[in-house]
Amino acid sequence: MKISQLLTDDAILTELGSRIARYRIDRQVTQADLAEQAGVSKRTVERVEAGASVQCATIIRILRALDVLQGLDRMIPEPLPRPLELLKQKGKVRQRASSHRRSDKNPEDWSWGDDS
């Protein structure tokens, strides 16, 4: 199954758990051995493979034990600066996001003030 925006959170967790189970099985590793290598309980590995919600740190430990942690780098690549932003920032890195400015007034209600 391809992970996409259309899937629910539960469906994505189930797919991730299934993929982790396939990696584990392909490597001829039992759930108990994986749990020991990752420093988690066997029940935690069972829950991950079943698609239950777990802490992100748990997933990282399991991926590290399966030697597939580099997949996270492809999953969430490092953001590259846009060329125009580089020019505007003059080499500085942005530290915050700016909020979108909204006007509370309707543009049609606006006047110059001399329409009394």
C-alpha distances in whole Angstrom, upper triangle without the diagonal:
4,6,9,13,12,10,13,14,13,10,9,12,10,7,10,12,10,10,14,14,13,15,18,18,18,21,23,23,24,23,27,27,24,26,29,28,26,29,27,28,26,25,23,21,20,20,17,15,15,14,18,19,21,23,22,24,23,20,22,24,21,19,23,24,21,22,19,20,21,17,18,20,18,16,19,21,25,26,29,32,32,35,37,36,38,41,41,41,43,41,41,37,37,37,36,34,37,36,36,40,40,43,45,47,46,47,49,51,52,56,58,61,64,63,65
4,6,10,10,9,12,13,14,11,9,12,12,9,10,13,12,11,15,16,15,17,20,20,20,22,25,25,26,25,28,29,25,27,30,29,26,29,28,29,27,27,25,22,22,21,18,17,17,15,19,19,21,23,21,24,23,19,21,24,21,19,23,24,21,22,18,19,19,15,16,18,15,13,16,18,22,23,25,28,28,32,33,33,34,37,38,37,40,38,37,34,33,34,33,31,33,33,33,37,37,40,42,44,43,44,47,49,50,53,55,58,61,60,62
4,7,8,7,10,10,11,9,6,10,10,8,9,12,12,11,14,16,16,17,20,21,21,23,26,25,26,24,28,28,25,26,29,27,25,28,26,27,26,25,23,21,21,20,17,16,16,14,16,16,18,20,18,21,20,17,19,22,20,18,21,23,21,21,18,18,18,14,14,16,14,11,14,16,20,21,23,26,27,30,32,31,32,35,36,35,38,36,35,32,31,31,30,28,30,30,30,34,34,38,39,41,41,42,44,46,47,51,53,55,58,57,59
4,5,6,9,10,12,10,8,12,13,11,12,16,16,15,18,20,20,21,24,25,25,27,29,29,30,28,31,31,28,29,32,31,28,31,29,30,29,28,26,24,24,22,20,19,19,16,19,18,20,21,19,23,23,20,21,24,23,21,24,26,24,24,21,21,20,17,16,18,15,12,14,17,20,20,22,25,25,28,30,29,31,34,34,33,36,35,34,31,29,29,28,26,28,27,27,31,31,34,36,38,37,38,41,43,43,47,49,52,55,54,56
4,6,8,9,12,11,10,13,15,13,15,18,18,18,20,23,23,24,26,28,28,30,32,32,32,30,33,34,30,31,34,33,30,32,30,31,31,29,27,26,26,23,21,21,21,17,19,18,20,21,20,23,24,21,22,26,25,23,26,28,27,27,23,23,23,19,18,19,17,14,15,17,20,20,22,24,24,28,29,28,30,33,32,32,35,34,33,30,28,28,26,24,25,25,24,27,28,31,32,34,34,35,37,39,40,44,46,48,51,50,52
4,7,10,12,10,10,13,14,13,15,18,18,19,21,23,23,25,27,28,29,31,33,32,33,31,34,35,31,32,35,34,31,34,31,32,31,30,27,26,26,23,21,21,20,17,19,19,22,23,22,26,25,23,25,28,26,25,28,30,28,29,25,25,25,22,21,23,20,17,18,21,24,24,26,28,28,31,32,31,34,36,36,36,39,38,37,33,31,32,30,27,28,27,27,30,30,33,33,36,35,36,38,40,41,45,48,50,53,52,53
4,7,8,6,6,10,11,10,12,15,15,16,18,20,20,22,24,25,26,28,30,29,29,27,30,31,28,28,32,31,28,30,28,29,28,26,24,23,22,20,18,18,17,14,15,15,18,20,19,23,22,20,22,25,23,22,26,27,25,27,23,23,24,20,19,22,20,16,18,21,24,24,27,29,30,33,34,33,35,38,38,37,40,39,38,34,32,32,30,28,30,29,29,32,32,35,36,38,38,39,41,43,44,48,50,52,55,54,56
4,5,5,6,9,10,11,12,14,15,17,19,20,21,23,24,26,27,29,30,29,29,26,29,31,27,27,31,30,27,29,27,27,26,24,22,22,21,18,16,17,15,12,13,13,16,18,18,22,21,19,22,24,23,22,26,27,26,27,24,24,25,21,20,23,21,18,19,22,25,25,28,30,31,35,36,34,36,39,38,38,41,39,38,34,32,32,30,28,29,28,28,31,31,34,35,37,37,39,41,42,44,47,50,52,55,54,55
4,5,5,6,9,10,11,12,14,15,17,18,20,21,23,24,26,27,29,27,27,24,27,28,25,24,28,27,24,26,23,24,23,21,19,19,18,15,14,15,13,10,10,9,12,14,14,18,17,15,18,21,20,19,23,24,23,25,22,21,23,19,18,21,20,16,17,21,23,24,27,29,30,34,35,33,35,38,38,37,40,38,36,33,31,30,28,26,28,27,28,31,31,35,35,38,38,40,42,43,44,48,51,52,56,55,56
4,5,5,6,9,10,10,12,14,15,16,18,20,21,22,24,26,27,25,25,22,25,26,23,23,26,26,23,25,22,22,21,19,17,17,16,13,12,12,10,7,8,8,12,14,15,18,17,15,19,21,19,19,23,24,23,25,22,22,24,21,19,23,22,18,20,23,26,27,30,33,34,38,39,37,39,42,41,40,43,41,40,36,34,33,31,30,32,31,31,35,35,38,38,41,41,43,45,47,48,52,54,56,59,58,59
4,5,5,6,9,10,10,12,14,15,17,19,20,21,22,25,26,25,24,22,25,26,23,23,27,27,24,26,23,23,22,20,18,18,17,14,13,12,11,8,10,11,14,17,17,20,19,16,19,22,20,19,23,24,22,24,21,21,23,19,19,22,21,17,19,23,26,27,30,32,33,37,38,37,38,42,41,40,43,41,40,36,35,34,33,31,33,32,32,36,36,39,40,42,42,44,46,47,49,52,55,57,60,59,60
4,5,5,6,9,10,11,12,14,15,17,18,20,21,23,24,23,23,21,24,25,22,22,25,25,22,24,22,22,22,20,18,17,16,14,12,12,11,8,10,10,13,15,14,17,16,14,16,19,17,16,20,21,20,21,18,18,19,16,15,18,17,13,15,19,22,23,26,29,30,34,35,34,35,39,38,37,40,38,37,33,32,31,30,28,31,30,31,34,35,38,39,42,42,43,46,47,48,52,54,56,59,58,60
4,5,5,6,9,10,11,12,14,15,16,18,20,21,23,21,21,18,21,22,19,19,22,22,19,21,18,19,18,16,14,13,13,10,8,9,8,5,7,7,9,12,12,15,13,11,14,16,14,14,18,19,18,20,17,17,19,16,15,18,18,14,16,20,23,24,28,31,32,36,37,35,37,40,40,39,41,39,37,34,32,31,30,29,32,31,32,36,36,40,41,44,44,46,48,49,50,54,56,58,61,60,62
4,6,5,6,9,10,11,12,14,15,16,18,20,21,20,19,17,20,21,18,19,22,22,20,22,19,19,18,16,14,13,12,10,8,7,6,4,7,9,12,15,15,18,15,13,16,18,15,16,19,20,18,20,18,19,21,18,17,21,20,17,19,23,26,27,31,34,35,38,40,38,40,43,43,42,44,42,41,37,36,35,34,33,35,35,36,39,40,43,43,46,46,48,50,52,53,57,59,61,64,63,65
4,5,5,6,9,10,11,12,14,15,16,19,20,19,19,17,21,22,19,19,23,22,20,23,21,21,19,18,16,14,14,13,10,9,9,7,11,12,14,16,16,18,16,13,16,18,15,15,18,19,17,19,16,17,18,15,15,19,17,14,17,20,24,25,28,31,33,36,38,37,38,41,41,40,43,40,39,36,35,34,34,32,35,35,35,39,39,43,44,47,46,48,50,52,53,56,59,61,64,63,65
4,5,5,6,9,10,11,12,14,15,17,19,17,18,16,19,19,16,17,20,19,17,19,18,18,17,17,14,12,13,11,8,8,9,7,10,11,12,13,12,15,13,10,12,14,12,11,15,16,14,15,13,13,15,12,12,16,15,12,15,18,21,23,26,30,31,35,37,35,36,40,40,38,41,38,37,33,33,32,31,31,33,34,34,38,39,43,44,47,47,48,51,52,53,56,59,60,64,63,65
4,5,5,6,9,10,11,12,14,15,17,15,15,12,16,17,14,14,18,17,15,18,15,16,14,13,11,9,9,8,5,4,6,5,8,10,11,13,13,15,12,10,13,14,11,11,15,15,13,16,14,15,17,14,15,18,18,15,18,21,24,27,30,33,35,38,40,38,39,43,43,41,44,41,40,36,36,35,34,33,36,36,37,41,42,45,46,49,49,51,54,55,56,59,62,63,67,66,68
4,5,5,6,9,10,10,12,14,15,15,15,13,17,17,15,16,20,19,17,20,18,18,16,15,14,11,11,11,9,6,7,7,11,13,14,17,16,18,16,13,16,17,13,13,17,16,14,16,14,16,18,15,16,20,19,17,20,23,26,28,31,34,36,39,41,40,41,44,45,43,46,43,42,39,38,37,37,36,39,39,40,43,44,48,48,51,51,53,55,57,58,61,63,65,69,68,70
4,5,5,6,9,10,10,12,14,14,15,14,17,17,14,16,19,18,17,20,18,19,17,17,16,12,13,13,10,8,10,10,13,15,15,17,16,17,15,12,14,15,12,11,14,14,11,13,11,13,15,12,14,17,16,14,17,20,23,26,28,32,34,37,39,38,38,42,42,41,43,40,40,36,36,36,35,35,38,38,39,42,44,47,48,51,51,52,55,56,57,61,63,65,68,68,69
4,5,5,6,9,10,11,13,11,12,11,14,14,11,12,16,14,13,16,15,16,14,15,13,9,10,11,8,6,10,10,13,14,13,15,14,15,12,9,11,12,8,8,11,11,8,11,9,11,14,12,13,16,16,15,18,20,23,26,29,32,34,38,40,38,39,42,43,41,43,40,39,36,36,35,35,35,38,38,40,43,44,48,49,52,52,54,56,58,58,62,64,66,69,69,70
4,5,5,6,8,10,11,10,10,9,12,13,10,12,15,15,14,17,15,15,13,13,12,9,9,11,9,6,9,10,13,15,15,17,17,17,14,12,14,14,11,11,14,13,10,13,12,15,17,15,17,20,20,18,21,24,27,30,33,36,38,41,44,42,43,46,47,45,47,44,43,40,39,39,39,38,41,42,43,46,48,51,52,55,55,57,59,61,61,65,67,69,72,72,73
4,5,5,6,9,10,10,11,11,15,15,13,15,18,17,16,20,19,19,16,17,16,13,13,14,12,9,12,13,16,18,18,20,19,20,17,15,16,17,13,12,15,14,11,13,12,15,17,15,17,20,19,18,22,24,27,30,32,36,38,41,43,42,42,46,47,45,47,44,44,40,40,40,40,39,42,43,44,47,49,52,53,56,56,57,60,61,62,66,68,70,73,73,74
4,6,5,6,9,9,11,11,15,13,11,14,16,14,14,18,17,18,16,18,16,13,14,16,13,11,14,15,17,19,18,20,18,18,16,13,14,14,11,9,12,11,7,10,9,12,14,12,15,18,17,17,20,22,25,28,30,34,36,39,42,40,40,44,45,43,45,42,41,38,38,38,38,38,41,42,43,47,48,52,53,56,56,57,60,62,62,66,68,70,73,73,74
4,6,5,6,5,7,8,11,10,8,11,13,12,12,15,15,15,13,15,14,10,12,14,12,10,13,15,17,19,18,19,18,18,15,13,14,13,10,10,12,10,7,10,10,13,16,15,17,20,20,19,22,24,27,30,33,37,39,42,44,43,43,47,47,45,47,44,43,40,40,39,40,40,43,44,45,49,50,54,55,58,58,60,62,64,64,68,70,72,75,75,76
4,5,5,6,7,9,12,11,10,13,16,15,15,18,18,18,15,17,16,13,13,16,14,11,14,16,19,21,21,22,22,22,19,17,18,17,13,13,15,13,10,13,14,17,19,18,20,23,22,22,25,27,30,33,36,39,41,44,47,46,46,49,50,49,50,47,47,43,43,43,43,43,46,47,48,52,53,57,58,61,61,62,65,66,67,70,72,74,78,77,79
4,5,8,10,12,15,14,12,16,18,16,17,20,20,21,18,20,19,16,16,19,17,14,17,19,21,23,23,24,23,23,20,18,19,18,15,14,16,14,10,12,13,16,18,17,19,22,21,21,25,26,29,32,34,38,40,43,46,44,44,48,49,48,49,46,46,42,43,43,43,43,46,47,48,52,53,57,58,61,61,62,65,66,67,70,72,74,78,77,79
4,5,9,11,13,11,10,14,15,13,15,18,18,19,17,19,19,15,17,19,17,15,19,20,22,24,23,24,22,22,19,17,18,16,13,13,13,11,8,10,11,15,17,16,19,21,21,22,25,26,29,32,34,38,40,43,46,45,44,48,49,47,48,45,45,42,42,42,43,43,46,47,49,52,54,58,59,62,62,63,66,68,68,71,73,75,79,79,80
4,7,10,12,10,10,14,15,14,15,18,18,18,16,18,19,15,16,19,18,15,18,21,23,25,24,25,24,23,21,19,20,18,15,15,16,13,11,13,15,18,20,20,22,25,25,25,28,30,32,36,38,42,44,47,49,48,48,52,53,51,52,49,48,45,46,45,46,46,49,50,51,55,57,60,62,65,65,66,69,70,71,74,76,78,81,81,83
4,7,8,6,6,10,11,10,12,15,15,15,12,15,15,12,13,16,15,13,17,19,20,22,21,22,22,21,17,16,17,15,12,13,14,10,9,12,14,17,19,19,21,24,24,24,27,29,31,35,37,41,43,46,49,47,47,51,51,49,51,48,47,44,44,43,44,44,47,48,50,54,55,59,60,63,63,65,68,69,69,73,75,76,80,80,81
4,5,5,6,8,10,11,12,14,13,12,9,12,13,10,11,14,14,12,15,18,19,21,20,21,21,21,17,17,18,16,13,14,15,12,11,15,17,19,22,21,23,26,26,26,28,31,33,36,39,43,45,48,51,49,49,53,53,51,53,50,49,45,45,44,45,45,48,49,50,54,55,59,60,63,64,65,68,69,70,73,75,77,80,80,81
4,6,5,6,9,10,10,12,10,9,6,9,9,6,7,11,11,9,12,15,15,17,16,18,19,18,14,14,16,14,11,13,15,11,11,15,16,18,21,21,22,25,26,24,27,29,32,35,38,41,44,47,49,47,47,51,52,49,51,48,47,43,43,42,42,42,46,46,48,51,53,56,57,60,61,63,65,66,67,70,72,74,78,77,78
4,5,5,6,9,10,10,9,8,5,9,10,8,9,13,13,13,15,17,18,19,18,19,20,18,15,16,17,14,12,15,16,12,13,17,18,20,23,23,24,27,28,27,29,32,34,37,40,43,46,49,51,49,49,53,53,51,53,49,48,45,45,43,44,44,47,48,50,53,55,58,59,62,63,65,68,68,69,73,75,76,80,79,81
4,5,5,6,9,10,10,10,8,12,12,10,12,15,15,14,17,19,20,21,19,20,20,18,15,16,16,13,11,14,13,10,11,14,16,18,21,21,22,25,27,26,28,30,32,36,38,42,45,48,50,48,48,52,52,50,51,48,47,43,44,42,43,44,47,48,50,54,55,59,60,63,64,65,68,69,70,73,75,76,80,80,81
4,5,5,6,8,8,9,8,11,10,8,10,13,12,12,15,16,17,18,16,17,17,15,12,12,13,10,7,10,10,7,8,11,13,14,18,18,19,22,23,22,24,27,29,32,35,38,41,44,46,44,44,48,48,46,48,44,43,40,40,39,39,40,43,44,46,50,51,55,56,59,60,62,64,65,66,69,71,73,76,76,78
4,6,5,6,5,5,5,8,8,6,9,11,11,12,15,16,16,17,14,15,15,14,10,11,12,9,8,11,11,9,10,14,15,16,19,20,20,23,24,23,25,28,29,33,36,39,42,45,47,45,45,49,49,46,48,45,43,40,40,38,39,39,43,43,46,49,51,54,55,58,59,61,64,65,65,69,70,72,75,75,77
4,5,5,6,7,8,11,11,10,13,15,15,15,18,20,19,20,17,17,18,15,12,14,14,11,10,13,12,9,12,14,17,17,21,21,22,25,26,26,27,29,31,34,37,40,43,46,49,46,46,50,50,48,49,46,44,41,41,39,40,41,45,46,48,51,53,57,57,61,62,64,67,67,68,71,73,74,78,78,79
4,6,8,10,11,14,13,11,14,16,15,16,19,20,20,20,17,17,17,14,12,13,12,9,8,11,9,6,9,11,14,14,17,19,19,22,23,23,25,27,28,32,34,38,41,43,46,44,43,47,47,45,46,43,41,38,39,37,38,39,43,44,46,50,52,55,57,60,61,62,65,66,66,70,71,73,76,77,78
4,6,9,10,12,10,9,13,14,12,14,17,17,17,17,14,13,13,10,8,9,9,5,5,8,7,5,9,11,13,12,16,17,17,19,21,21,22,24,25,29,32,35,38,41,43,41,41,44,45,42,44,40,39,36,36,34,35,36,39,41,43,46,48,52,53,56,57,59,62,63,63,66,68,69,73,73,74
4,7,9,12,10,10,14,15,14,16,19,19,18,18,14,14,14,11,9,11,11,7,8,12,11,9,12,14,16,15,19,20,19,22,24,24,24,27,28,31,34,37,40,43,45,43,43,46,46,44,45,42,40,37,37,35,36,37,40,41,44,47,49,53,53,57,58,60,63,63,64,67,69,70,74,74,75
4,7,8,6,7,11,11,11,13,15,16,15,15,11,11,13,10,7,10,11,8,8,12,12,11,13,16,17,16,20,20,20,23,25,23,24,27,28,31,35,38,41,44,46,43,43,47,47,44,46,43,41,38,37,35,36,37,40,41,43,46,48,51,52,56,57,59,61,62,62,66,68,69,72,73,73
4,5,5,7,9,10,11,13,14,16,14,15,12,13,15,14,10,13,14,12,11,15,15,13,15,18,19,19,23,23,22,26,27,26,27,30,32,34,38,41,44,47,49,46,47,50,50,48,50,46,45,41,41,39,39,39,43,43,45,49,50,53,54,57,58,60,63,64,64,68,70,71,74,74,75
4,5,5,6,9,10,11,12,14,14,15,13,15,17,16,12,13,16,13,11,15,16,13,15,18,19,20,23,23,23,26,28,26,28,31,33,36,39,42,45,48,50,48,48,52,52,49,51,48,47,43,43,41,41,41,44,45,47,50,51,55,55,59,59,61,64,65,65,69,71,72,76,76,77
4,5,5,6,9,10,10,12,11,13,11,14,16,16,12,14,16,14,13,16,18,16,17,20,21,21,25,24,23,27,28,26,28,31,33,36,39,42,44,48,50,47,48,52,51,49,51,49,47,43,42,40,40,40,43,43,45,48,49,53,53,56,57,59,62,62,63,67,69,70,74,74,74
4,5,5,6,9,10,11,9,10,8,10,12,12,8,10,13,11,10,13,15,14,15,18,18,18,22,21,20,24,25,23,24,27,29,32,35,38,41,44,46,44,44,48,48,45,48,45,43,39,38,37,36,37,40,40,42,45,46,49,50,53,54,56,59,59,60,64,66,67,71,70,71
4,5,5,6,9,10,10,11,10,12,13,13,9,9,12,10,8,11,13,12,12,15,16,16,20,19,19,22,23,21,23,26,28,31,34,38,40,43,45,43,44,47,47,45,47,44,43,39,39,37,37,37,40,41,42,46,47,50,51,54,55,57,60,60,61,65,67,68,72,72,73
4,6,5,6,9,9,11,11,14,15,16,12,12,15,14,11,14,17,15,15,18,18,19,22,21,21,25,25,23,25,28,31,33,37,40,42,46,48,45,46,50,50,48,50,47,46,42,41,40,39,39,42,42,44,47,48,51,52,55,56,58,60,61,62,65,68,69,73,72,73
4,5,5,6,5,8,8,11,13,14,11,11,15,14,12,15,17,16,16,20,19,19,22,21,20,24,24,22,24,27,29,32,35,38,40,44,45,43,44,48,47,46,48,45,44,40,39,37,37,36,39,39,40,44,45,48,48,52,52,54,57,57,58,62,64,66,69,69,70
4,5,5,6,7,7,10,11,12,9,8,11,12,9,11,14,14,13,16,15,16,19,17,16,20,21,18,20,23,26,28,32,35,37,40,42,40,41,45,44,42,45,42,41,37,36,35,34,34,37,37,38,42,43,46,47,50,50,52,55,56,57,60,63,64,67,67,68
4,5,8,10,11,13,14,15,12,10,14,14,11,12,15,14,13,16,15,16,19,17,17,21,21,19,21,25,27,30,33,36,38,42,44,42,43,46,46,44,47,44,43,39,38,37,37,36,39,39,40,44,45,48,49,52,52,54,57,58,59,62,65,66,70,69,70
4,6,9,11,14,15,17,14,13,17,17,14,16,19,18,17,20,19,20,23,20,20,24,24,21,23,27,29,32,35,38,40,43,45,43,44,48,48,46,48,46,44,41,40,38,38,37,40,39,40,44,44,48,48,51,51,53,56,57,58,61,64,65,69,68,69
4,7,9,12,13,15,13,11,15,16,14,15,18,18,17,20,18,18,21,18,18,21,21,18,20,24,27,28,32,35,36,40,42,40,41,44,44,43,45,43,41,38,36,35,34,33,36,35,37,40,40,44,44,47,48,50,52,53,54,58,60,62,65,64,66
4,6,10,12,14,12,11,15,16,14,16,19,19,19,21,20,20,22,20,19,23,23,20,21,25,27,29,33,35,37,41,42,40,41,45,44,43,45,43,41,37,36,34,33,33,35,35,36,39,40,43,43,47,47,49,52,52,53,57,60,61,64,64,65
4,7,9,12,10,10,13,15,14,15,18,19,19,21,20,19,21,19,18,21,22,18,19,23,25,27,30,33,35,38,40,37,39,42,41,40,42,40,38,34,33,31,30,29,32,31,33,36,37,40,40,44,44,47,49,50,51,54,57,58,61,61,62
4,6,8,7,7,11,12,11,13,16,16,17,19,18,17,20,18,16,20,21,18,19,22,24,26,30,32,35,38,39,37,38,42,41,39,41,39,37,33,32,30,29,29,32,32,34,37,38,41,42,45,46,48,51,51,52,56,58,59,63,62,63
4,5,5,7,9,10,11,13,15,16,17,19,18,16,18,18,15,18,20,17,17,21,22,24,28,30,33,36,37,35,36,39,38,36,39,36,34,30,29,27,26,27,30,30,32,35,37,40,41,44,45,47,50,50,51,54,56,58,61,61,62
4,5,5,6,9,10,11,12,14,15,16,15,12,15,14,11,15,16,14,14,17,18,20,24,27,29,33,34,32,32,36,35,33,35,33,31,27,26,24,24,24,28,28,30,34,35,39,40,43,44,46,49,50,50,53,55,56,60,60,61
4,5,5,6,9,10,10,12,14,15,14,12,15,15,12,15,18,16,16,18,19,22,25,28,31,34,36,33,33,37,37,34,36,33,31,28,27,25,25,26,30,30,33,36,38,42,43,46,47,49,52,53,53,56,58,59,63,63,64
4,5,5,6,9,10,11,12,14,14,12,16,15,14,17,19,17,17,20,22,24,28,31,33,37,39,36,36,40,40,37,40,37,35,31,31,29,29,29,33,33,36,39,41,44,45,49,50,51,54,55,55,59,60,62,65,65,67
4,5,5,6,8,10,11,12,11,9,13,12,10,14,15,13,15,18,19,22,26,29,31,35,37,34,35,38,38,36,38,35,34,30,30,28,28,28,32,32,34,38,40,43,44,48,48,50,53,54,54,58,59,61,64,64,66
4,5,5,6,9,10,10,9,7,10,10,9,12,14,13,13,16,17,20,24,27,30,33,35,32,32,36,36,34,36,33,31,28,28,26,27,27,31,32,34,38,40,43,45,48,49,50,53,54,54,58,59,61,64,65,66
4,6,5,6,9,10,10,9,12,13,12,15,17,16,17,19,21,24,27,30,33,36,38,36,36,40,40,37,39,36,34,31,31,29,30,31,34,36,38,41,43,47,48,51,52,54,57,58,58,61,63,64,68,68,69
4,5,5,6,9,9,9,12,12,12,15,17,16,18,20,22,25,28,31,34,37,40,37,37,41,41,39,41,38,36,33,33,32,32,33,36,37,39,43,44,48,49,53,53,55,58,59,59,62,64,66,69,69,71
4,5,5,6,5,5,9,9,9,12,13,13,15,17,19,22,25,28,31,34,37,35,35,38,39,37,38,35,34,31,31,30,31,31,35,36,38,41,43,47,48,51,52,53,56,57,57,61,63,64,68,68,69
4,5,5,6,5,9,10,10,13,15,15,16,18,19,23,25,29,32,34,37,35,35,38,39,37,38,34,33,30,31,30,31,32,36,37,39,43,45,48,50,53,54,55,58,59,59,63,64,66,69,70,71
4,5,8,8,12,13,14,16,18,18,20,21,23,26,29,32,35,38,41,39,38,42,43,40,42,38,37,34,35,34,35,35,39,40,42,46,48,52,53,56,57,58,61,62,62,66,67,69,73,73,74
4,6,8,11,11,13,15,16,16,19,20,23,26,28,32,35,37,40,38,38,42,43,41,42,39,38,35,35,35,35,36,39,41,42,46,48,52,53,56,57,58,61,62,62,66,67,69,73,73,74
4,6,8,9,11,13,14,15,17,18,20,24,26,30,32,35,38,36,36,39,40,38,39,36,35,32,33,33,34,34,38,40,41,45,47,51,53,56,56,57,60,62,61,65,66,68,72,72,74
4,5,6,8,10,11,12,14,15,18,21,23,27,29,32,35,33,33,37,38,36,37,34,33,30,31,31,32,32,35,37,38,42,44,48,49,53,53,54,57,58,58,62,63,65,68,69,70
4,5,6,8,10,10,12,13,15,18,21,24,27,30,33,31,30,34,35,33,34,31,30,27,28,27,28,29,32,34,36,39,41,45,47,50,51,52,55,56,56,59,60,62,66,66,68
4,5,5,7,9,10,11,13,16,18,22,24,27,30,28,28,32,33,31,32,28,28,25,26,26,27,28,31,33,35,38,41,44,46,49,50,50,54,55,55,58,59,61,65,65,67
4,5,5,6,9,10,13,16,18,22,24,27,30,28,28,32,33,31,32,29,29,26,26,27,27,27,31,32,33,37,39,43,45,48,48,49,52,53,53,56,58,60,63,63,65
4,5,5,6,8,10,14,16,20,22,25,28,26,26,30,30,29,30,27,27,23,23,23,24,24,27,29,30,34,36,40,42,45,45,46,49,50,50,53,55,57,60,61,62
4,5,5,5,7,11,13,17,19,22,25,23,23,27,28,26,27,24,24,21,21,22,23,23,26,28,30,33,36,39,41,44,45,45,48,50,49,53,54,56,59,60,62
4,6,5,9,11,13,17,19,22,25,23,24,27,28,27,28,25,25,22,23,23,24,24,27,28,30,33,35,39,41,44,44,44,48,49,49,52,54,56,59,59,61
4,6,10,12,15,18,20,23,25,24,24,28,29,27,29,27,26,23,23,23,23,22,26,27,28,31,33,37,39,42,42,43,45,47,47,50,52,54,57,57,59
4,7,8,12,15,17,20,22,21,21,25,25,24,26,23,23,19,19,19,19,19,22,23,25,28,31,34,36,39,39,40,43,45,44,48,49,51,55,55,57
4,6,9,12,14,18,20,18,19,22,23,22,23,21,20,17,18,18,19,19,22,24,25,29,31,35,37,40,40,40,44,45,45,48,49,51,55,55,57
4,6,10,13,15,18,16,16,19,20,18,20,17,17,14,14,15,17,17,20,22,24,27,30,34,36,39,40,40,43,45,44,47,48,50,53,54,56
4,6,9,12,14,13,13,16,17,16,17,15,15,12,12,14,14,14,17,19,21,24,27,31,33,36,36,36,40,41,40,43,44,46,50,50,52
4,6,9,12,10,10,14,15,14,15,13,13,11,12,15,16,15,18,21,22,25,28,31,34,36,37,37,40,42,40,43,44,46,49,50,52
4,6,8,7,7,10,11,10,12,10,11,9,10,13,14,14,16,19,20,23,26,29,32,34,35,34,38,39,38,40,41,43,46,47,50
4,6,5,6,9,10,11,12,12,13,11,12,15,16,15,16,19,19,22,25,28,31,33,33,32,35,37,36,38,39,41,44,45,48
4,5,5,7,9,10,11,11,13,13,14,17,18,17,19,21,21,24,27,29,33,34,35,33,37,38,37,39,39,42,45,46,48
4,5,5,6,9,10,11,13,13,13,17,17,16,17,19,19,21,24,26,30,31,31,30,33,35,33,35,35,38,41,42,45
4,5,5,6,8,9,10,9,9,13,14,13,14,17,17,19,22,25,29,30,31,30,33,35,33,35,35,38,41,42,44
4,5,5,6,6,8,8,10,14,15,15,16,20,20,23,26,29,32,34,34,33,37,38,36,38,38,41,44,45,47
4,6,5,7,9,11,12,16,17,17,18,21,21,23,26,28,32,33,34,32,36,37,35,37,37,39,42,43,46
4,6,8,9,10,11,14,15,15,15,18,18,20,23,25,29,30,31,30,33,34,32,34,33,36,39,40,43
4,5,5,7,8,11,13,13,14,17,19,20,24,26,30,31,33,32,35,36,34,36,36,38,41,42,45
4,6,9,11,14,16,17,18,21,23,24,28,30,33,35,36,35,38,39,37,39,38,40,43,45,47
4,7,10,13,15,17,18,22,24,25,29,32,35,37,38,37,41,42,40,41,41,43,46,48,50
4,7,9,12,14,16,19,21,23,27,30,33,35,36,36,39,40,38,40,40,42,45,47,49
4,6,9,11,14,17,20,22,26,29,31,34,35,35,39,39,38,40,40,42,45,47,49
4,6,8,10,14,16,18,22,25,28,30,32,32,35,36,34,37,37,39,42,44,45
4,7,10,13,16,19,22,25,28,30,32,33,36,37,35,38,38,40,43,44,46
4,6,9,13,15,19,22,24,27,29,29,33,33,32,35,35,37,40,41,43
4,7,9,12,15,19,21,24,26,26,30,30,29,32,33,35,38,39,41
4,7,9,12,15,18,21,22,23,27,27,26,28,29,31,34,35,37
4,6,9,13,15,18,19,20,24,24,23,26,27,29,33,33,35
4,6,10,13,15,16,17,21,21,20,24,25,27,30,31,32
4,7,10,12,14,14,18,18,17,20,21,23,27,27,29
4,6,9,10,11,15,15,15,18,20,21,25,25,26
4,5,7,9,12,12,11,14,17,18,21,21,23
4,7,9,12,11,11,14,17,18,21,21,22
4,6,8,7,7,11,14,14,18,17,18
4,5,5,7,11,14,15,18,17,18
4,5,5,9,12,14,16,15,18
4,5,8,12,13,16,14,16
4,7,10,11,14,12,13
4,7,9,11,11,13
4,5,8,7,10
4,6,7,10
4,6,7
4,6
4
